[in-house]
Amino acid sequence: RLLLPIVVLHGGPSWPHNYLIPLKQIACRGSNEVIFYDQAGCGESKLMGDGTNISEDFPHLLDPAYYSEEELPTLIQHLNLAHYHIFGHSWGTILAQLFALNANDKTGLVSLILSGPL
């Protein structure tokens, strides 16, 4: 049985991923690789400059399409993921759904796992 990696999209916007780390223990019982990352401008992800005015300096970070159509596909390509699952929590469910609907290359997406209040 082939176990595919799970890419985790955290909530927020602006939250770090670390509140979801306990899910890794559950997923790893089945030997799935769990991939956490902080979306641009969130958690340990650093912005260039002082970042005091997000809406002026980094307006793309306020657009969910940036994460689903630029950042997430770039991450998947960088990690060379041929097939994968996406787990989205809260804000991450929006990004996951937008990715599934709009991304140019989503041929490796096996499933969406959506969790949270949204």
N, CA, C and O atoms as CSV, one atom per row, in Angstrom:
chain,resi,resn,atom,element,x,y,z
A,1,ARG,N,N,0.846,-1.187,0.000
A,1,ARG,CA,C,0.000,0.000,0.000
A,1,ARG,C,C,0.883,1.239,0.000
A,1,ARG,O,O,1.713,1.415,0.892
A,2,LEU,N,N,0.707,2.091,-0.992
A,2,LEU,CA,C,1.483,3.311,-1.118
A,2,LEU,C,C,0.832,4.423,-0.309
A,2,LEU,O,O,-0.329,4.762,-0.538
A,3,LEU,N,N,1.575,4.993,0.639
A,3,LEU,CA,C,1.080,6.103,1.438
A,3,LEU,C,C,1.656,7.400,0.897
A,3,LEU,O,O,2.871,7.554,0.772
A,4,LEU,N,N,0.782,8.313,0.586
A,4,LEU,CA,C,1.184,9.560,-0.043
A,4,LEU,C,C,1.349,10.668,0.987
A,4,LEU,O,O,0.726,10.625,2.048
A,5,PRO,N,N,2.185,11.662,0.685
A,5,PRO,CA,C,2.369,12.769,1.620
A,5,PRO,C,C,1.104,13.611,1.748
A,5,PRO,O,O,0.276,13.676,0.839
A,6,ILE,N,N,0.987,14.250,2.901
A,6,ILE,CA,C,-0.118,15.153,3.193
A,6,ILE,C,C,0.465,16.555,3.341
A,6,ILE,O,O,1.293,16.796,4.219
A,7,VAL,N,N,0.038,17.472,2.489
A,7,VAL,CA,C,0.456,18.870,2.570
A,7,VAL,C,C,-0.578,19.592,3.429
A,7,VAL,O,O,-1.771,19.558,3.127
A,8,VAL,N,N,-0.125,20.243,4.493
A,8,VAL,CA,C,-1.021,20.879,5.459
A,8,VAL,C,C,-1.065,22.387,5.224
A,8,VAL,O,O,-0.028,23.049,5.176
A,9,LEU,N,N,-2.275,22.919,5.078
A,9,LEU,CA,C,-2.495,24.357,4.939
A,9,LEU,C,C,-3.141,24.863,6.231
A,9,LEU,O,O,-4.277,24.512,6.549
A,10,HIS,N,N,-2.416,25.674,6.953
A,10,HIS,CA,C,-2.886,26.139,8.267
A,10,HIS,C,C,-3.957,27.214,8.148
A,10,HIS,O,O,-4.217,27.762,7.076
A,11,GLY,N,N,-4.565,27.489,9.294
A,11,GLY,CA,C,-5.595,28.518,9.380
A,11,GLY,C,C,-5.008,29.905,9.482
A,11,GLY,O,O,-3.801,30.115,9.360
A,12,GLY,N,N,-5.883,30.819,9.704
A,12,GLY,CA,C,-5.484,32.220,9.825
A,12,GLY,C,C,-6.530,33.095,9.162
A,12,GLY,O,O,-7.710,32.980,9.494
A,13,PRO,N,N,-6.154,33.948,8.257
A,13,PRO,CA,C,-4.776,34.099,7.796
A,13,PRO,C,C,-3.870,34.659,8.894
A,13,PRO,O,O,-4.329,35.304,9.837
A,14,SER,N,N,-2.635,34.405,8.751
A,14,SER,CA,C,-1.515,34.874,9.574
A,14,SER,C,C,-1.137,33.945,10.713
A,14,SER,O,O,-0.169,34.228,11.419
A,15,TRP,N,N,-1.846,32.862,10.924
A,15,TRP,CA,C,-1.442,31.924,11.975
A,15,TRP,C,C,-0.220,31.135,11.524
A,15,TRP,O,O,-0.009,30.953,10.325
A,16,PRO,N,N,0.581,30.668,12.468
A,16,PRO,CA,C,1.649,29.726,12.119
A,16,PRO,C,C,1.073,28.310,12.035
A,16,PRO,O,O,-0.071,28.075,12.424
A,17,HIS,N,N,1.860,27.387,11.533
A,17,HIS,CA,C,1.389,26.003,11.367
A,17,HIS,C,C,1.450,25.183,12.656
A,17,HIS,O,O,0.820,24.129,12.736
A,18,ASN,N,N,2.189,25.639,13.659
A,18,ASN,CA,C,2.546,24.770,14.793
A,18,ASN,C,C,1.369,24.246,15.607
A,18,ASN,O,O,1.521,23.226,16.279
A,19,TYR,N,N,0.210,24.887,15.584
A,19,TYR,CA,C,-0.932,24.360,16.332
A,19,TYR,C,C,-1.466,23.058,15.726
A,19,TYR,O,O,-2.237,22.343,16.367
A,20,LEU,N,N,-1.058,22.757,14.503
A,20,LEU,CA,C,-1.501,21.529,13.831
A,20,LEU,C,C,-0.506,20.377,13.954
A,20,LEU,O,O,-0.787,19.277,13.479
A,21,ILE,N,N,0.624,20.601,14.566
A,21,ILE,CA,C,1.654,19.561,14.662
A,21,ILE,C,C,1.142,18.268,15.321
A,21,ILE,O,O,1.581,17.189,14.923
A,22,PRO,N,N,0.238,18.327,16.307
A,22,PRO,CA,C,-0.263,17.048,16.853
A,22,PRO,C,C,-0.894,16.125,15.810
A,22,PRO,O,O,-0.942,14.912,16.012
A,23,LEU,N,N,-1.373,16.676,14.708
A,23,LEU,CA,C,-1.933,15.832,13.646
A,23,LEU,C,C,-0.871,14.948,13.001
A,23,LEU,O,O,-1.179,13.885,12.462
A,24,LYS,N,N,0.380,15.397,13.060
A,24,LYS,CA,C,1.461,14.614,12.452
A,24,LYS,C,C,1.600,13.260,13.130
A,24,LYS,O,O,1.846,12.251,12.469
A,25,GLN,N,N,1.444,13.239,14.439
A,25,GLN,CA,C,1.562,11.973,15.163
A,25,GLN,C,C,0.492,10.989,14.702
A,25,GLN,O,O,0.769,9.800,14.547
A,26,ILE,N,N,-0.708,11.470,14.485
A,26,ILE,CA,C,-1.801,10.609,14.021
A,26,ILE,C,C,-1.513,10.109,12.603
A,26,ILE,O,O,-1.634,8.917,12.322
A,27,ALA,N,N,-1.135,11.025,11.722
A,27,ALA,CA,C,-0.879,10.647,10.326
A,27,ALA,C,C,0.320,9.720,10.208
A,27,ALA,O,O,0.329,8.813,9.376
A,28,CYS,N,N,1.326,9.944,11.037
A,28,CYS,CA,C,2.545,9.125,10.943
A,28,CYS,C,C,2.338,7.698,11.444
A,28,CYS,O,O,3.161,6.825,11.169
A,29,ARG,N,N,1.265,7.453,12.165
A,29,ARG,CA,C,0.972,6.068,12.553
A,29,ARG,C,C,0.780,5.203,11.323
A,29,ARG,O,O,1.046,4.001,11.343
A,30,GLY,N,N,0.317,5.825,10.263
A,30,GLY,CA,C,0.159,5.116,8.994
A,30,GLY,C,C,1.346,5.311,8.086
A,30,GLY,O,O,1.323,4.866,6.938
A,31,SER,N,N,2.382,5.965,8.570
A,31,SER,CA,C,3.627,6.227,7.836
A,31,SER,C,C,3.495,7.273,6.734
A,31,SER,O,O,4.341,7.335,5.842
A,32,ASN,N,N,2.452,8.093,6.782
A,32,ASN,CA,C,2.351,9.184,5.826
A,32,ASN,C,C,3.355,10.274,6.182
A,32,ASN,O,O,3.534,10.598,7.356
A,33,GLU,N,N,3.997,10.828,5.190
A,33,GLU,CA,C,4.812,12.019,5.400
A,33,GLU,C,C,3.853,13.204,5.515
A,33,GLU,O,O,2.935,13.339,4.706
A,34,VAL,N,N,4.059,14.050,6.505
A,34,VAL,CA,C,3.225,15.233,6.696
A,34,VAL,C,C,4.105,16.453,6.464
A,34,VAL,O,O,5.150,16.610,7.096
A,35,ILE,N,N,3.667,17.317,5.546
A,35,ILE,CA,C,4.456,18.482,5.168
A,35,ILE,C,C,3.775,19.737,5.701
A,35,ILE,O,O,2.689,20.110,5.259
A,36,PHE,N,N,4.435,20.379,6.657
A,36,PHE,CA,C,3.957,21.636,7.212
A,36,PHE,C,C,4.798,22.770,6.632
A,36,PHE,O,O,5.993,22.597,6.393
A,37,TYR,N,N,4.197,23.897,6.413
A,37,TYR,CA,C,4.957,25.103,6.063
A,37,TYR,C,C,4.130,26.299,6.494
A,37,TYR,O,O,2.907,26.212,6.602
A,38,ASP,N,N,4.792,27.402,6.736
A,38,ASP,CA,C,4.098,28.642,7.059
A,38,ASP,C,C,3.917,29.440,5.775
A,38,ASP,O,O,4.881,29.740,5.070
A,39,GLN,N,N,2.667,29.775,5.486
A,39,GLN,CA,C,2.380,30.556,4.293
A,39,GLN,C,C,3.110,31.897,4.384
A,39,GLN,O,O,3.412,32.374,5.478
A,40,ALA,N,N,3.386,32.489,3.245
A,40,ALA,CA,C,4.133,33.751,3.198
A,40,ALA,C,C,3.544,34.769,4.160
A,40,ALA,O,O,2.340,35.027,4.153
A,41,GLY,N,N,4.407,35.340,4.986
A,41,GLY,CA,C,3.985,36.352,5.947
A,41,GLY,C,C,3.414,35.793,7.235
A,41,GLY,O,O,2.956,36.559,8.083
A,42,CYS,N,N,3.430,34.479,7.407
A,42,CYS,CA,C,2.852,33.848,8.600
A,42,CYS,C,C,3.926,33.092,9.375
A,42,CYS,O,O,4.888,32.595,8.790
A,43,GLY,N,N,3.758,33.007,10.695
A,43,GLY,CA,C,4.640,32.199,11.524
A,43,GLY,C,C,6.108,32.505,11.323
A,43,GLY,O,O,6.533,33.651,11.467
A,44,GLU,N,N,6.894,31.475,10.986
A,44,GLU,CA,C,8.332,31.619,10.798
A,44,GLU,C,C,8.698,32.152,9.412
A,44,GLU,O,O,9.871,32.414,9.142
A,45,SER,N,N,7.714,32.314,8.539
A,45,SER,CA,C,7.978,32.861,7.215
A,45,SER,C,C,8.224,34.356,7.349
A,45,SER,O,O,7.407,35.078,7.922
A,46,LYS,N,N,9.323,34.806,6.832
A,46,LYS,CA,C,9.720,36.205,6.973
A,46,LYS,C,C,9.370,37.006,5.722
A,46,LYS,O,O,9.432,36.501,4.601
A,47,LEU,N,N,9.002,38.265,5.943
A,47,LEU,CA,C,8.751,39.186,4.846
A,47,LEU,C,C,10.000,40.024,4.604
A,47,LEU,O,O,10.758,40.304,5.532
A,48,MET,N,N,10.204,40.415,3.372
A,48,MET,CA,C,11.299,41.336,3.061
A,48,MET,C,C,10.899,42.727,3.558
A,48,MET,O,O,9.727,43.096,3.481
A,49,GLY,N,N,11.845,43.488,4.057
A,49,GLY,CA,C,11.553,44.826,4.554
A,49,GLY,C,C,10.978,44.769,5.953
A,49,GLY,O,O,11.074,43.748,6.634
A,50,ASP,N,N,10.384,45.862,6.377
A,50,ASP,CA,C,9.872,45.900,7.751
A,50,ASP,C,C,8.467,45.342,7.873
A,50,ASP,O,O,8.042,44.997,8.976
A,51,GLY,N,N,7.725,45.242,6.759
A,51,GLY,CA,C,6.403,44.632,6.786
A,51,GLY,C,C,5.392,45.363,7.644
A,51,GLY,O,O,4.438,44.756,8.133
A,52,THR,N,N,5.589,46.668,7.835
A,52,THR,CA,C,4.680,47.406,8.701
A,52,THR,C,C,3.339,47.679,8.047
A,52,THR,O,O,2.339,47.858,8.744
A,53,ASN,N,N,3.297,47.714,6.728
A,53,ASN,CA,C,2.039,47.979,6.035
A,53,ASN,C,C,1.823,46.895,4.977
A,53,ASN,O,O,2.186,47.051,3.811
A,54,ILE,N,N,1.225,45.802,5.422
A,54,ILE,CA,C,1.023,44.647,4.541
A,54,ILE,C,C,0.224,45.031,3.298
A,54,ILE,O,O,0.584,44.636,2.188
A,55,SER,N,N,-0.855,45.794,3.468
A,55,SER,CA,C,-1.726,46.102,2.332
A,55,SER,C,C,-1.024,46.934,1.270
A,55,SER,O,O,-1.386,46.850,0.096
A,56,GLU,N,N,-0.026,47.738,1.645
A,56,GLU,CA,C,0.719,48.520,0.659
A,56,GLU,C,C,1.963,47.788,0.162
A,56,GLU,O,O,2.245,47.778,-1.036
A,57,ASP,N,N,2.709,47.173,1.087
A,57,ASP,CA,C,3.977,46.545,0.732
A,57,ASP,C,C,3.817,45.162,0.103
A,57,ASP,O,O,4.600,44.781,-0.768
A,58,PHE,N,N,2.812,44.416,0.536
A,58,PHE,CA,C,2.615,43.032,0.075
A,58,PHE,C,C,1.129,42.763,-0.185
A,58,PHE,O,O,0.557,41.871,0.442
A,59,PRO,N,N,0.491,43.509,-1.089
A,59,PRO,CA,C,-0.959,43.340,-1.286
A,59,PRO,C,C,-1.347,41.927,-1.729
A,59,PRO,O,O,-2.464,41.487,-1.458
A,60,HIS,N,N,-0.444,41.211,-2.405
A,60,HIS,CA,C,-0.763,39.856,-2.863
A,60,HIS,C,C,-1.000,38.907,-1.687
A,60,HIS,O,O,-1.673,37.889,-1.851
A,61,LEU,N,N,-0.455,39.223,-0.491
A,61,LEU,CA,C,-0.642,38.344,0.664
A,61,LEU,C,C,-2.056,38.420,1.225
A,61,LEU,O,O,-2.432,37.600,2.062
A,62,LEU,N,N,-2.833,39.383,0.781
A,62,LEU,CA,C,-4.224,39.498,1.210
A,62,LEU,C,C,-5.177,38.816,0.236
A,62,LEU,O,O,-6.393,38.834,0.430
A,63,ASP,N,N,-4.625,38.221,-0.800
A,63,ASP,CA,C,-5.432,37.578,-1.841
A,63,ASP,C,C,-5.268,36.063,-1.763
A,63,ASP,O,O,-4.179,35.550,-2.022
A,64,PRO,N,N,-6.338,35.334,-1.410
A,64,PRO,CA,C,-6.226,33.870,-1.326
A,64,PRO,C,C,-5.737,33.219,-2.619
A,64,PRO,O,O,-5.136,32.146,-2.585
A,65,ALA,N,N,-5.989,33.856,-3.745
A,65,ALA,CA,C,-5.547,33.285,-5.017
A,65,ALA,C,C,-4.024,33.191,-5.087
A,65,ALA,O,O,-3.493,32.285,-5.729
A,66,TYR,N,N,-3.315,34.114,-4.434
A,66,TYR,CA,C,-1.849,34.054,-4.438
A,66,TYR,C,C,-1.370,32.729,-3.842
A,66,TYR,O,O,-0.498,32.071,-4.408
A,67,TYR,N,N,-1.937,32.343,-2.710
A,67,TYR,CA,C,-1.508,31.127,-2.026
A,67,TYR,C,C,-1.889,29.873,-2.811
A,67,TYR,O,O,-1.115,28.919,-2.884
A,68,SER,N,N,-3.090,29.885,-3.396
A,68,SER,CA,C,-3.569,28.689,-4.083
A,68,SER,C,C,-3.056,28.557,-5.509
A,68,SER,O,O,-2.956,27.445,-6.027
A,69,GLU,N,N,-2.731,29.671,-6.151
A,69,GLU,CA,C,-2.312,29.618,-7.554
A,69,GLU,C,C,-0.822,29.882,-7.752
A,69,GLU,O,O,-0.286,29.593,-8.822
A,70,GLU,N,N,-0.148,30.421,-6.749
A,70,GLU,CA,C,1.287,30.708,-6.869
A,70,GLU,C,C,2.098,29.920,-5.838
A,70,GLU,O,O,2.939,29.094,-6.195
A,71,GLU,N,N,1.836,30.185,-4.560
A,71,GLU,CA,C,2.679,29.623,-3.507
A,71,GLU,C,C,2.568,28.106,-3.381
A,71,GLU,O,O,3.587,27.415,-3.378
A,72,LEU,N,N,1.359,27.581,-3.277
A,72,LEU,CA,C,1.174,26.136,-3.111
A,72,LEU,C,C,1.687,25.348,-4.317
A,72,LEU,O,O,2.401,24.364,-4.120
A,73,PRO,N,N,1.361,25.728,-5.552
A,73,PRO,CA,C,1.929,24.991,-6.688
A,73,PRO,C,C,3.464,25.034,-6.725
A,73,PRO,O,O,4.107,24.061,-7.116
A,74,THR,N,N,4.035,26.159,-6.318
A,74,THR,CA,C,5.496,26.272,-6.280
A,74,THR,C,C,6.080,25.318,-5.247
A,74,THR,O,O,7.093,24.667,-5.502
A,75,LEU,N,N,5.446,25.235,-4.087
A,75,LEU,CA,C,5.892,24.302,-3.045
A,75,LEU,C,C,5.819,22.860,-3.536
A,75,LEU,O,O,6.771,22.099,-3.369
A,76,ILE,N,N,4.707,22.486,-4.134
A,76,ILE,CA,C,4.517,21.117,-4.629
A,76,ILE,C,C,5.561,20.783,-5.691
A,76,ILE,O,O,6.117,19.685,-5.700
A,77,GLN,N,N,5.819,21.728,-6.577
A,77,GLN,CA,C,6.833,21.505,-7.610
A,77,GLN,C,C,8.229,21.415,-6.989
A,77,GLN,O,O,9.019,20.547,-7.362
A,78,HIS,N,N,8.532,22.300,-6.052
A,78,HIS,CA,C,9.848,22.302,-5.405
A,78,HIS,C,C,10.124,20.982,-4.685
A,78,HIS,O,O,11.246,20.475,-4.709
A,79,LEU,N,N,9.093,20.434,-4.045
A,79,LEU,CA,C,9.239,19.172,-3.317
A,79,LEU,C,C,9.117,17.959,-4.231
A,79,LEU,O,O,9.270,16.822,-3.784
A,80,ASN,N,N,8.840,18.202,-5.511
A,80,ASN,CA,C,8.728,17.137,-6.499
A,80,ASN,C,C,7.693,16.088,-6.091
A,80,ASN,O,O,7.947,14.885,-6.145
A,81,LEU,N,N,6.520,16.575,-5.683
A,81,LEU,CA,C,5.445,15.671,-5.260
A,81,LEU,C,C,4.634,15.243,-6.476
A,81,LEU,O,O,3.950,16.057,-7.098
A,82,ALA,N,N,4.715,13.975,-6.804
A,82,ALA,CA,C,3.958,13.460,-7.945
A,82,ALA,C,C,2.490,13.249,-7.589
A,82,ALA,O,O,1.603,13.536,-8.394
A,83,HIS,N,N,2.237,12.745,-6.374
A,83,HIS,CA,C,0.882,12.513,-5.872
A,83,HIS,C,C,0.862,12.874,-4.406
A,83,HIS,O,O,1.830,12.618,-3.690
A,84,TYR,N,N,-0.242,13.474,-3.939
A,84,TYR,CA,C,-0.303,13.998,-2.579
A,84,TYR,C,C,-1.758,14.255,-2.187
A,84,TYR,O,O,-2.649,14.340,-3.032
A,85,HIS,N,N,-1.962,14.375,-0.892
A,85,HIS,CA,C,-3.222,14.814,-0.316
A,85,HIS,C,C,-3.007,16.233,0.189
A,85,HIS,O,O,-1.882,16.611,0.515
A,86,ILE,N,N,-4.074,17.020,0.258
A,86,ILE,CA,C,-4.004,18.338,0.884
A,86,ILE,C,C,-4.991,18.371,2.037
A,86,ILE,O,O,-6.168,18.049,1.880
A,87,PHE,N,N,-4.482,18.769,3.209
A,87,PHE,CA,C,-5.302,18.974,4.400
A,87,PHE,C,C,-5.365,20.473,4.653
A,87,PHE,O,O,-4.331,21.116,4.834
A,88,GLY,N,N,-6.564,21.031,4.667
A,88,GLY,CA,C,-6.739,22.445,4.965
A,88,GLY,C,C,-7.545,22.619,6.225
A,88,GLY,O,O,-8.555,21.944,6.428
A,89,HIS,N,N,-7.094,23.534,7.080
A,89,HIS,CA,C,-7.838,23.860,8.292
A,89,HIS,C,C,-8.223,25.332,8.260
A,89,HIS,O,O,-7.382,26.191,7.994
A,90,SER,N,N,-9.487,25.624,8.530
A,90,SER,CA,C,-10.010,26.985,8.610
A,90,SER,C,C,-9.674,27.743,7.319
A,90,SER,O,O,-10.137,27.355,6.246
A,91,TRP,N,N,-8.887,28.805,7.402
A,91,TRP,CA,C,-8.458,29.558,6.219
A,91,TRP,C,C,-7.839,28.627,5.179
A,91,TRP,O,O,-8.001,28.835,3.976
A,92,GLY,N,N,-7.141,27.614,5.639
A,92,GLY,CA,C,-6.520,26.654,4.732
A,92,GLY,C,C,-7.533,25.885,3.892
A,92,GLY,O,O,-7.191,25.406,2.811
A,93,THR,N,N,-8.781,25.756,4.369
A,93,THR,CA,C,-9.805,25.087,3.555
A,93,THR,C,C,-10.136,25.912,2.322
A,93,THR,O,O,-10.402,25.367,1.251
A,94,ILE,N,N,-10.117,27.234,2.481
A,94,ILE,CA,C,-10.375,28.115,1.341
A,94,ILE,C,C,-9.267,27.957,0.310
A,94,ILE,O,O,-9.527,27.831,-0.886
A,95,LEU,N,N,-8.030,27.964,0.791
A,95,LEU,CA,C,-6.884,27.827,-0.126
A,95,LEU,C,C,-6.909,26.475,-0.827
A,95,LEU,O,O,-6.644,26.393,-2.026
A,96,ALA,N,N,-7.226,25.419,-0.090
A,96,ALA,CA,C,-7.271,24.073,-0.670
A,96,ALA,C,C,-8.346,23.975,-1.755
A,96,ALA,O,O,-8.113,23.410,-2.824
A,97,GLN,N,N,-9.516,24.529,-1.470
A,97,GLN,CA,C,-10.592,24.484,-2.460
A,97,GLN,C,C,-10.253,25.306,-3.695
A,97,GLN,O,O,-10.511,24.876,-4.819
A,98,LEU,N,N,-9.677,26.483,-3.490
A,98,LEU,CA,C,-9.274,27.300,-4.642
A,98,LEU,C,C,-8.218,26.584,-5.472
A,98,LEU,O,O,-8.260,26.626,-6.702
A,99,PHE,N,N,-7.278,25.931,-4.811
A,99,PHE,CA,C,-6.265,25.164,-5.532
A,99,PHE,C,C,-6.926,24.078,-6.369
A,99,PHE,O,O,-6.623,23.930,-7.553
A,100,ALA,N,N,-7.829,23.318,-5.757
A,100,ALA,CA,C,-8.490,22.210,-6.464
A,100,ALA,C,C,-9.310,22.707,-7.654
A,100,ALA,O,O,-9.423,22.018,-8.667
A,101,LEU,N,N,-9.870,23.885,-7.528
A,101,LEU,CA,C,-10.697,24.424,-8.604
A,101,LEU,C,C,-9.912,25.148,-9.698
A,101,LEU,O,O,-10.285,25.096,-10.870
A,102,ASN,N,N,-8.824,25.826,-9.315
A,102,ASN,CA,C,-8.207,26.782,-10.238
A,102,ASN,C,C,-6.761,26.531,-10.632
A,102,ASN,O,O,-6.285,27.132,-11.595
A,103,ALA,N,N,-6.057,25.679,-9.936
A,103,ALA,CA,C,-4.628,25.508,-10.235
A,103,ALA,C,C,-4.427,24.950,-11.641
A,103,ALA,O,O,-5.198,24.114,-12.112
A,104,ASN,N,N,-3.379,25.433,-12.296
A,104,ASN,CA,C,-3.085,24.973,-13.659
A,104,ASN,C,C,-2.716,23.496,-13.698
A,104,ASN,O,O,-3.133,22.781,-14.609
A,105,ASP,N,N,-1.944,23.033,-12.729
A,105,ASP,CA,C,-1.531,21.626,-12.714
A,105,ASP,C,C,-1.831,21.025,-11.351
A,105,ASP,O,O,-1.086,21.226,-10.391
A,106,LYS,N,N,-2.903,20.305,-11.279
A,106,LYS,CA,C,-3.290,19.630,-10.048
A,106,LYS,C,C,-3.458,18.133,-10.284
A,106,LYS,O,O,-4.217,17.466,-9.581
A,107,THR,N,N,-2.752,17.619,-11.267
A,107,THR,CA,C,-2.896,16.211,-11.631
A,107,THR,C,C,-2.470,15.278,-10.505
A,107,THR,O,O,-2.938,14.141,-10.449
A,108,GLY,N,N,-1.589,15.730,-9.600
A,108,GLY,CA,C,-1.133,14.880,-8.520
A,108,GLY,C,C,-2.018,14.900,-7.289
A,108,GLY,O,O,-1.798,14.133,-6.352
A,109,LEU,N,N,-3.016,15.769,-7.281
A,109,LEU,CA,C,-3.907,15.872,-6.125
A,109,LEU,C,C,-4.811,14.646,-6.052
A,109,LEU,O,O,-5.611,14.395,-6.953
A,110,VAL,N,N,-4.671,13.887,-4.968
A,110,VAL,CA,C,-5.454,12.668,-4.789
A,110,VAL,C,C,-6.728,12.956,-3.996
A,110,VAL,O,O,-7.799,12.443,-4.319
A,111,SER,N,N,-6.599,13.790,-2.948
A,111,SER,CA,C,-7.782,14.112,-2.146
A,111,SER,C,C,-7.591,15.412,-1.395
A,111,SER,O,O,-6.471,15.865,-1.163
A,112,LEU,N,N,-8.728,16.007,-1.018
A,112,LEU,CA,C,-8.766,17.167,-0.125
A,112,LEU,C,C,-9.339,16.712,1.195
A,112,LEU,O,O,-10.310,15.956,1.238
A,113,ILE,N,N,-8.735,17.173,2.269
A,113,ILE,CA,C,-9.256,16.932,3.605
A,113,ILE,C,C,-9.517,18.314,4.177
A,113,ILE,O,O,-8.579,19.082,4.390
A,114,LEU,N,N,-10.773,18.640,4.428
A,114,LEU,CA,C,-11.148,19.976,4.862
A,114,LEU,C,C,-11.663,19.919,6.298
A,114,LEU,O,O,-12.531,19.113,6.634
A,115,SER,N,N,-11.109,20.792,7.132
A,115,SER,CA,C,-11.445,20.780,8.553
A,115,SER,C,C,-11.538,22.211,9.059
A,115,SER,O,O,-10.746,23.069,8.671
A,116,GLY,N,N,-12.492,22.456,9.911
A,116,GLY,CA,C,-12.530,23.763,10.547
A,116,GLY,C,C,-13.880,24.431,10.466
A,116,GLY,O,O,-14.840,23.885,9.923
A,117,PRO,N,N,-13.930,25.621,11.016
A,117,PRO,CA,C,-15.203,26.312,11.133
A,117,PRO,C,C,-15.715,26.933,9.838
A,117,PRO,O,O,-16.874,27.342,9.775
A,118,LEU,N,N,-14.879,27.012,8.807
A,118,LEU,CA,C,-15.337,27.649,7.574
A,118,LEU,C,C,-16.025,26.679,6.652
A,118,LEU,O,O,-16.469,27.063,5.570
